[in-house]
């Protein structure tokens, strides 16, 4: 029973950390990757052949 409780608690912590680090609205990793991707797309589209 104790092992199950510890496992569930660790899963909750992992989920909370994921939400805090990856999916945070403006400063999360996902937002930073999307911003850098948009910048790269803009630079590529502005290149002249």
Secondary structure, 3 states (H helix, E strand, C coil): CHHHHHHHHHHHHHHHHHHHHCCCCCCCHHHHHHHHHHHHHHHHHCCCC
